[in-house]
Every structure is written in structure tokens, then in C-alpha cells.
Amino acid sequence: MSKLLEGRVALVTGGSRGLGRAICLALAREGADVAFNYSRSEGPANELLAELRKLTKRAWAFKVSVLDKKGLNDMVRAIDEEAGGIDILVNNAGIGQVVPLALMEEEDWDRMMSTNVKGAFLTSQAVLRTMVRAKRGRILNMSSLAGVKMMLAPVHYCAAKAALKGFTEGLAKEIARYGITVNCLAPGILDEGVAVNVPDGKKAEYISHCAMGRVGTVAEVAEVVAFVVSDRNSYMNGATIVLDGGV
Ligand SMILES: NC(=O)c1ccc[n+]([C@@H]2O[C@H](COP(=O)([O-])OP(=O)(O)OC[C@H]3O[C@@H](n4cnc5c(N)ncnc54)[C@H](OP(=O)(O)O)[C@@H]3O)[C@@H](O)[C@H]2O)c1
């Protein structure tokens, strides 16, 4: 059976750890050539790159922040020159921070909104040129259950993740005419990544409200990503898909 993403080139932001890492591996297993960026974790990034190169013909890692506009443009140019375009963009890079509103500093708010929202804007803008030229593309933005449902989560995180839903819908409408679809995923609490800082009591409360009675895994979310960004998913656009085991 042919693989879902054979012949496709994907860029995953924040690929070095957690969910982004699982997404890179899932896309490569489905036949895509995978590029990813990260901001600091050089060791884990190199390990992932070596793993990806066992799975796919070509893989690239870039130490470039999603807030570095020039770095993003250089990265996209480098992938474009080697791979002849980017078919798939997963705007996954993000941060979390557990802090109540009363203790939140202005810098906390700005850092959260920048990394989670402005990062998706800058990366999408950098990649879109190649997709518009090709008249095809798939963009997937990583929101969170905290952005689409009332949850006990830090308000700057809720606001940033809700912004990605709006970003998805606006962009989907704007660029559908170029054959590009834009969708959004809203996972609940997962076994790795930002959720490791969620206090045990809050995790237990989440699990008690979840019909499946457990948190999700990054591998489960990555499998959904692989399908959503594939050509077999042809009529979904502007959608936000909730993946929470039934909360
Ligand atoms: N884990 C969950 O339970 C959960 C649930 C719902 C949604 N999400 C979302 O899933 C996404 C991934 O989160 P995660 O849980 O996997 O967190 P994570 O393990 O902390 O990984 C975050 C990734 O983003 C990268 N990153 C952070 N700031 C960056 C920047 N300025 N430029 C480039 N890369 C940057 C990190 O790179 P470095 O390694 O270099 O720092 C890392 O690769 C986030 O958008 C998060 O909100 C997670």
C-alpha cells in the first residue's frame, strides 16, 4: 500500500521535543521528507535528525526561532532550493507556563502570545510563497483544548490558543483559491511536552472528566496530523479538530 505522504516535503516547527518530535517521525514514516526547526535543544534535535534519516530520503534540522523573521526566510529558501518547495507546514512550536493571572507579568503575556501566535504568523508568511507558487499546500496549526473550551488553564495560554483558531479560519478563507487548506488541532492533555508542568490535581480532574479516563499520547495526535495534512483529506478547511478522549 502506498504511504500517505510519499513525495511530500513537510516543515514542522518546534520539532525537537514532545509533540513536534512525534509529528516529525509520523510524517517521515508516511513517506514525507521532513524539515524541522527548534530554538535551543541541540542534542535532542540532532538525535531526531539521525532517526529521521533512517526513515526518509531527506531530513533537515534548523536552529531558528519562530520569532526570527530573517532566519525563517533563510530556512525556507534553503529547503526550497534542496527540495523544490514545501507542501506541508505544521505550526507546532509553542510554550506553556503555569501562572495565575494575578501573578502574571506583562513579559509572560507577551512571550506566550509571541511564540504561540506571532510565530505561526511569521512561519506561515515565509512558507506561503512556495505554496502559492505551487498552487497547493496544507497548513496545520497546533491549538489546544484550552483554546476552544472552558478549562482550568493559564489565561495567556487559553488566549494564545484561541487566537490560533481565528488565525486558521481567516487564513483558510483567504488562501483556499491557491489550493491551500488550513486546519487546526486542539488536543487535550498529553503524556509529554507542556503538560508535564500541569499540577497533578489538575491532571486528575481532567482525567475524571474524560470519557476515556486517561490523557492522550503525542503519538496518537501525530497519527491524526499525518492524515489531516495528506491529500486524502481533501475537503476539510478552516476546521478545528478536538482530540481529547471525550471531555
Ligand atoms: N503537550 C500537551 O499536552 C499539549 C496539549 C495541547 C496542545 N499542545 C501544543 O503542542 C505544541 C507542542 O508542545 P509540546 O507539548 O510538545 O511542548 P514541548 O515539549 O515544550 O516542545 C515545544 C517545542 O517548541 C519549540 N520551541 C519553543 N519556542 C520556540 C521558538 N521560539 N522557536 C522555535 N521553536 C520553539 C521547542 O524547541 P526547543 O526544544 O529548542 O526549546 C520544542 O521543540 C504546542 O503548541 C503546545 O501548546 C500540547
PDBQT file of the ligand as one rigid body, heavy atoms in Angstrom, charges set to zero:
ROOT
HETATM    1  N1  LIG A 301       1.656  18.523  25.472  1.00  0.00    +0.000 N 
HETATM    2  C1  LIG A 301       0.362  18.788  25.574  1.00  0.00    +0.000 C 
HETATM    3  O1  LIG A 301      -0.333  18.294  26.478  1.00  0.00    +0.000 OA
HETATM    4  C2  LIG A 301      -0.290  19.710  24.575  1.00  0.00    +0.000 A 
HETATM    5  C3  LIG A 301      -1.685  19.773  24.527  1.00  0.00    +0.000 A 
HETATM    6  C4  LIG A 301      -2.289  20.622  23.614  1.00  0.00    +0.000 A 
HETATM    7  C5  LIG A 301      -1.520  21.377  22.768  1.00  0.00    +0.000 A 
HETATM    8  N2  LIG A 301      -0.145  21.308  22.840  1.00  0.00    +0.000 N 
HETATM    9  C6  LIG A 301       0.633  22.145  21.937  1.00  0.00    +0.000 C 
HETATM   10  O2  LIG A 301       1.559  21.336  21.232  1.00  0.00    +0.000 OA
HETATM   11  C7  LIG A 301       2.653  22.134  20.808  1.00  0.00    +0.000 C 
HETATM   12  C8  LIG A 301       3.944  21.443  21.170  1.00  0.00    +0.000 C 
HETATM   13  O3  LIG A 301       4.077  21.450  22.579  1.00  0.00    +0.000 OA
HETATM   14  P1  LIG A 301       4.777  20.298  23.410  1.00  0.00    +0.000 P 
HETATM   15  O4  LIG A 301       3.808  19.881  24.420  1.00  0.00    +0.000 OA
HETATM   16  O5  LIG A 301       5.372  19.289  22.533  1.00  0.00    +0.000 OA
HETATM   17  O6  LIG A 301       5.910  21.188  24.160  1.00  0.00    +0.000 OA
HETATM   18  P2  LIG A 301       7.471  20.981  24.324  1.00  0.00    +0.000 P 
HETATM   19  O7  LIG A 301       7.802  19.553  24.606  1.00  0.00    +0.000 OA
HETATM   20  O8  LIG A 301       7.860  22.004  25.319  1.00  0.00    +0.000 OA
HETATM   21  O9  LIG A 301       8.072  21.332  22.896  1.00  0.00    +0.000 OA
HETATM   22  C9  LIG A 301       8.000  22.627  22.397  1.00  0.00    +0.000 C 
HETATM   23  C10 LIG A 301       8.768  22.688  21.102  1.00  0.00    +0.000 C 
HETATM   24  O10 LIG A 301       8.645  24.032  20.590  1.00  0.00    +0.000 OA
HETATM   25  C11 LIG A 301       9.954  24.521  20.377  1.00  0.00    +0.000 C 
HETATM   26  N3  LIG A 301      10.001  25.974  20.550  1.00  0.00    +0.000 N 
HETATM   27  C12 LIG A 301       9.677  26.705  21.640  1.00  0.00    +0.000 A 
HETATM   28  N4  LIG A 301       9.870  28.014  21.398  1.00  0.00    +0.000 NA
HETATM   29  C13 LIG A 301      10.325  28.093  20.119  1.00  0.00    +0.000 A 
HETATM   30  C14 LIG A 301      10.723  29.157  19.271  1.00  0.00    +0.000 A 
HETATM   31  N5  LIG A 301      10.689  30.424  19.683  1.00  0.00    +0.000 N 
HETATM   32  N6  LIG A 301      11.149  28.856  18.018  1.00  0.00    +0.000 NA
HETATM   33  C15 LIG A 301      11.199  27.586  17.584  1.00  0.00    +0.000 A 
HETATM   34  N7  LIG A 301      10.835  26.536  18.322  1.00  0.00    +0.000 NA
HETATM   35  C16 LIG A 301      10.411  26.793  19.584  1.00  0.00    +0.000 A 
HETATM   36  C17 LIG A 301      10.850  23.804  21.353  1.00  0.00    +0.000 C 
HETATM   37  O11 LIG A 301      12.199  23.894  20.917  1.00  0.00    +0.000 OA
HETATM   38  P3  LIG A 301      13.426  23.708  21.956  1.00  0.00    +0.000 P 
HETATM   39  O12 LIG A 301      13.455  22.241  22.253  1.00  0.00    +0.000 OA
HETATM   40  O13 LIG A 301      14.636  24.148  21.218  1.00  0.00    +0.000 OA
HETATM   41  O14 LIG A 301      13.095  24.545  23.153  1.00  0.00    +0.000 OA
HETATM   42  C18 LIG A 301      10.247  22.402  21.280  1.00  0.00    +0.000 C 
HETATM   43  O15 LIG A 301      10.720  21.717  20.144  1.00  0.00    +0.000 OA
HETATM   44  C19 LIG A 301       2.481  23.492  21.488  1.00  0.00    +0.000 C 
HETATM   45  O16 LIG A 301       1.939  24.404  20.566  1.00  0.00    +0.000 OA
HETATM   46  C20 LIG A 301       1.501  23.190  22.603  1.00  0.00    +0.000 C 
HETATM   47  O17 LIG A 301       0.777  24.317  23.003  1.00  0.00    +0.000 OA
HETATM   48  C21 LIG A 301       0.479  20.489  23.709  1.00  0.00    +0.000 A 
ENDROOT
TORSDOF 0
